Amino acid sequence: MTNKVKIRGGCHCSNVRFTAVVPKQVKILLCNCSICSLSKYEHLIVPHKDFVLERGKANLCSYQFETKRAEHLFCQTCGVKSFYQPRSHPNAYSVHVAAIDDISELDISKEYFDGRNWEASKDKADF
């Protein structure tokens, strides 16, 4: 029995679709920064090598703010951010748990991250 599972997901209109291979036991980050708190984004960090954008690259629009080190990617049709490039993990994507088709095979634990105080919090974070 493997400890990995293949997940599928994407945006509301299905123009953006992805697959990823993740451990069955995953830690979800809950961030209180300005953008995550407004969108109720729950982060599942997936290394680039384990993530495949199946379709929709041309349909993604990018939004950056403050340090411009994170690249928030939204579907131009429905506006959903199903994944993005976080500044905290330059070699991984953050997948929004709500954008995953089926989470029933995942054993999820959640960890709080103080993104409003990002610089002070990043050194204390367990990620």
N, C-alpha and C positions, 0 to 999 in steps of 0.2 A: 504494500500500500504506500502510495506516495504522499508526501506532505505538501505537495503543490497542487494548485487548482487553476484552471483556465477560466478567466472571467471575460465577459463581453459587456459592452455598454455603449453609450453615446448620448447624443442630444435628443430633444423632444421630437423633432421632425425626422430624425434618423438620417439626415444628410451627413452627420459626423458619426462614425462608428469606429470602435477600437476593440482590441483583444489584449489581454495581458496574462502573464503567468505570475501568480503570487502564492506565498505560503498559505496554508489553510488557517493558521493562527496569525492574525494580523493586528497591528496596532493602528488605530485611527487617531489622528491628531485633530483636536478641536481648538481652533484659534479664535481669539477675540479681536483681531486687528479690524481696521475699518471696513475692508471689503469682505472678509470672511464672516464677520458678525452680521452684516447686512444680508448676505446670501445664504447664511446657515451652512456654509461649505464645511464638509467633513473630509479630511485629507487621508487618502491611502497612498503612500509613497511607493512608486514602482520604478525600479531602475530602467533607464532608457532601453537597455538590451532585452528587457522582458516585456516591453510595450510595443504594440504594432497599431499604427493608425491605418485601419482597413480602408476607409474612404472619408473624404471631406476636407482634405488639406486646403484646397482652393476655396472652401466655404468658411474657413476660419478667419476671424478678424482679431487683431491684437490690441491689447490695452496695457499700458504701463504707466506707473505713477511714482512719485518720490524718487527713490534710488534708481529706478528703471532696470533693476536687476531681475525682477520677476516678469514673466510674460504671460499675461492672462489671455486665454484664447477662447473666443466666443463664436458660436455658430451664427453666421450672418442672417440666416433665415429665422430661427426661433429664439436666438439670444441666449441659449444655455451654455454655460461653461462646464463641460463634462470633464475636462482635464486642463492642466496648464503647467508651465515651467516655473517652479518656485525658486526664490533666491536661496532658501535654506538648503536645497538639495540640487545643486547644479548638474548632477549626473542622473537625475531621476525626474519623472513627472509626478504631479499630484493629481490623482484621480478622485473625483467627487463620488463618494459612496452612493449618493442618490442617483447617479448616472449609471450605476451597474445594474444590468438586467436582473440578476438573481444573486443574492448574497447568502442564500441558505447553506451553502457549503463552507462558508467562512466562519471561523471562531473569532469574533471581534472583541477586542478590548479598546477602551478609549482613554486618551491622555490629553489633558488640558495644556495648551501652550499660550503664554501671555504675549501675543503678537502686538498688542498696543505698546508694549515696551520691548520691542524686538531685539534691539542691540543688547540690552541687559539680560534678556531671557535666553538668547541663542547659546550662550556659553554654558548655561545650566541645563539645557534641554537634553533629553535622552533620545536623540535621533541621529 
